[in-house]
Amino acid sequence: MSEISLGSWLTYGGGVERERAEACVAKAFEVGINFIDTANVYSRGRAEEFLGEVLADRPRDSYVLATKLFWPMPDGGSGLSRDQVFTQIDASLRRLRTDFVDLYQCHRYDWDTPLEETMEALTEVVRQGKARYIGFSEWPAEKIREAQEMAGVERFVSSQPQYSMIWRGPERDVIPYSRDHGISQIVWSPLGQGILTGKYKPGEPLPEGSRATSESMGHFMQAARDQRLLERVQELAGVAAELGITPAQLALAWVLREPNVASAIIGASRPEQVEDNAGASGVELSDEVLRRIDEILDDSVAWEGPAS
Ligand SMILES: NC(=O)c1ccc[n+]([C@@H]2O[C@H](COP(=O)([O-])OP(=O)(O)OC[C@H]3O[C@@H](n4cnc5c(N)ncnc54)[C@H](OP(=O)(O)O)[C@@H]3O)[C@@H](O)[C@H]2O)c1
């Protein structure tokens, strides 16, 4: 499984036009990315449908496919009840045009369903061969522990938290627990939705065609207006230049320096971005560089825990 993976939140089947979306997936395969992340809820099923179409001609063993359930779907279903787990996995497999996903993830914790019910249903999905492994995203630490200690059910192998140079909450509890309990992180928004690429410049208008200016994709981009953060990111760009790498590669190498991170899930609206980001694989950062990054970012780093 590649340490840079391709995600499909907001972009494919959504805000990125079809031709460019197809070019991004093709570029991903070309540069060695074989891990693709999606969710039933992304673009209300259309991200999975898009992936089902573009992956249909590729051998099923040439990629690792992950999807998720939890958030409300157009059919009215949501959460992690037994009924929902069975309904949503079948709907995802239909859209993805495959008999199984490699990883089935609980997109959030469901406080309205007993954990045992969820774990038993997920276990059946694995035993039926519809998912190879199971994971979670942004679960509270005590529920992760409870799940891993439950007898007779499948164990989670992956955690999908937000993690980046500027969002380090998982270092507090999820990563330390995961290290000792067979769980790896596959992390989302490792580029801070593009902010860590350095393309949002302090004191300048938001760049045309970027996520922050997009009506359909720009809802969570407040940080693109944080002038102090943008100044600090420009300093990071200087560090990247000294190392002969791009700012995106610096940001991705930073998350991958953590041994518990198995993969950084990037988004991309253009094939050139896929290529740039894939170039982070194998980049090692020295302790001195890591120290400079911390000094530069200072109090622009957020330490919140999981969102649930
Ligand atoms: N589990 C969860 O709750 C959760 C939540 C969010 C995301 N995710 C997963 O994580 C994936 C990645 O999230 P994300 O899209 O926010 O990640 P990201 O990699 O931090 O941001 C991706 C965006 O940044 C811009 N970009 C990427 N590479 C660039 C480059 N080299 N140069 C310039 N701009 C670049 C592109 O936007 P523009 O070109 O449009 O500016 C791209 O769509 C999602 O697709 C999804 O699979 C999971």
The ligand as an SDF file (V2000), in Angstrom:
LIG
                    3D

 48 52  0  0  0  0  0  0  0  0999 V2000
  -12.2250   10.8680    7.6940 N   0  0  0  0  0  0  0  0  0  0  0  0
  -12.6220   12.1000    7.5360 C   0  0  0  0  0  0  0  0  0  0  0  0
  -13.4540   12.6200    8.2700 O   0  0  0  0  0  0  0  0  0  0  0  0
  -12.0500   12.9000    6.4040 C   0  0  0  0  0  0  0  0  0  0  0  0
  -12.2500   14.2880    6.3290 C   0  0  0  0  0  0  0  0  0  0  0  0
  -11.6760   14.9840    5.2710 C   0  0  0  0  0  0  0  0  0  0  0  0
  -10.9240   14.3030    4.3220 C   0  0  0  0  0  0  0  0  0  0  0  0
  -10.7750   12.9370    4.4060 N   0  0  0  0  0  0  0  0  0  0  0  0
   -9.9890   12.1720    3.3960 C   0  0  0  0  0  0  0  0  0  0  0  0
   -8.7290   12.7880    3.1980 O   0  0  0  0  0  0  0  0  0  0  0  0
   -8.5820   13.1300    1.8210 C   0  0  0  0  0  0  0  0  0  0  0  0
   -7.7250   14.3300    1.6770 C   0  0  0  0  0  0  0  0  0  0  0  0
   -8.3300   15.4890    2.2790 O   0  0  0  0  0  0  0  0  0  0  0  0
   -8.0640   16.9030    1.6430 P   0  0  0  0  0  0  0  0  0  0  0  0
   -8.5420   16.9160    0.2280 O   0  0  0  0  0  0  0  0  0  0  0  0
   -8.5600   17.9270    2.5780 O   0  0  0  0  0  0  0  0  0  0  0  0
   -6.4430   16.8580    1.6490 O   0  0  0  0  0  0  0  0  0  0  0  0
   -5.2610   17.8600    1.3570 P   0  0  0  0  0  0  0  0  0  0  0  0
   -4.2930   17.0260    0.5790 O   0  0  0  0  0  0  0  0  0  0  0  0
   -4.8190   18.4890    2.6190 O   0  0  0  0  0  0  0  0  0  0  0  0
   -5.8640   19.0110    0.3940 O   0  0  0  0  0  0  0  0  0  0  0  0
   -6.1680   18.7070   -0.9300 C   0  0  0  0  0  0  0  0  0  0  0  0
   -6.3600   19.9520   -1.7750 C   0  0  0  0  0  0  0  0  0  0  0  0
   -5.2220   20.8080   -1.7090 O   0  0  0  0  0  0  0  0  0  0  0  0
   -4.8820   21.2690   -3.0330 C   0  0  0  0  0  0  0  0  0  0  0  0
   -3.5950   20.6390   -3.3810 N   0  0  0  0  0  0  0  0  0  0  0  0
   -3.2370   19.3340   -3.2070 C   0  0  0  0  0  0  0  0  0  0  0  0
   -1.9700   19.1360   -3.6070 N   0  0  0  0  0  0  0  0  0  0  0  0
   -1.5120   20.3150   -4.0320 C   0  0  0  0  0  0  0  0  0  0  0  0
   -0.2660   20.7220   -4.5660 C   0  0  0  0  0  0  0  0  0  0  0  0
    0.7350   19.8780   -4.6990 N   0  0  0  0  0  0  0  0  0  0  0  0
   -0.1270   22.0420   -4.9060 N   0  0  0  0  0  0  0  0  0  0  0  0
   -1.1470   22.9230   -4.7470 C   0  0  0  0  0  0  0  0  0  0  0  0
   -2.3450   22.5850   -4.2660 N   0  0  0  0  0  0  0  0  0  0  0  0
   -2.5390   21.2840   -3.8960 C   0  0  0  0  0  0  0  0  0  0  0  0
   -6.0100   20.8090   -3.9490 C   0  0  0  0  0  0  0  0  0  0  0  0
   -7.0700   21.7750   -3.9050 O   0  0  0  0  0  0  0  0  0  0  0  0
   -7.2680   22.9500   -4.9880 P   0  0  0  0  0  0  0  0  0  0  0  0
   -6.4280   22.6720   -6.1820 O   0  0  0  0  0  0  0  0  0  0  0  0
   -8.7390   22.9280   -5.2740 O   0  0  0  0  0  0  0  0  0  0  0  0
   -6.8670   24.2040   -4.2520 O   0  0  0  0  0  0  0  0  0  0  0  0
   -6.5000   19.5630   -3.2380 C   0  0  0  0  0  0  0  0  0  0  0  0
   -7.8020   19.1710   -3.5750 O   0  0  0  0  0  0  0  0  0  0  0  0
  -10.0280   13.2900    1.3370 C   0  0  0  0  0  0  0  0  0  0  0  0
  -10.1420   13.2110   -0.0560 O   0  0  0  0  0  0  0  0  0  0  0  0
  -10.6860   12.1490    2.0440 C   0  0  0  0  0  0  0  0  0  0  0  0
  -10.4290   10.9240    1.3750 O   0  0  0  0  0  0  0  0  0  0  0  0
  -11.3090   12.2580    5.4430 C   0  0  0  0  0  0  0  0  0  0  0  0
  1  2  1  0
  2  3  2  0
  2  4  1  0
  4  5  1  0
  4 48  2  0
  5  6  2  0
  6  7  1  0
  7  8  2  0
  8  9  1  0
  8 48  1  0
  9 10  1  0
  9 46  1  0
 10 11  1  0
 11 12  1  0
 11 44  1  0
 12 13  1  0
 13 14  1  0
 14 15  2  0
 14 16  1  0
 14 17  1  0
 17 18  1  0
 18 19  2  0
 18 20  1  0
 18 21  1  0
 21 22  1  0
 22 23  1  0
 23 24  1  0
 23 42  1  0
 24 25  1  0
 25 26  1  0
 25 36  1  0
 26 27  1  0
 26 35  1  0
 27 28  2  0
 28 29  1  0
 29 30  1  0
 29 35  2  0
 30 31  1  0
 30 32  2  0
 32 33  1  0
 33 34  2  0
 34 35  1  0
 36 37  1  0
 36 42  1  0
 37 38  1  0
 38 39  2  0
 38 40  1  0
 38 41  1  0
 42 43  1  0
 44 45  1  0
 44 46  1  0
 46 47  1  0
M  CHG  2   8   1  16  -1
M  END
$$$$
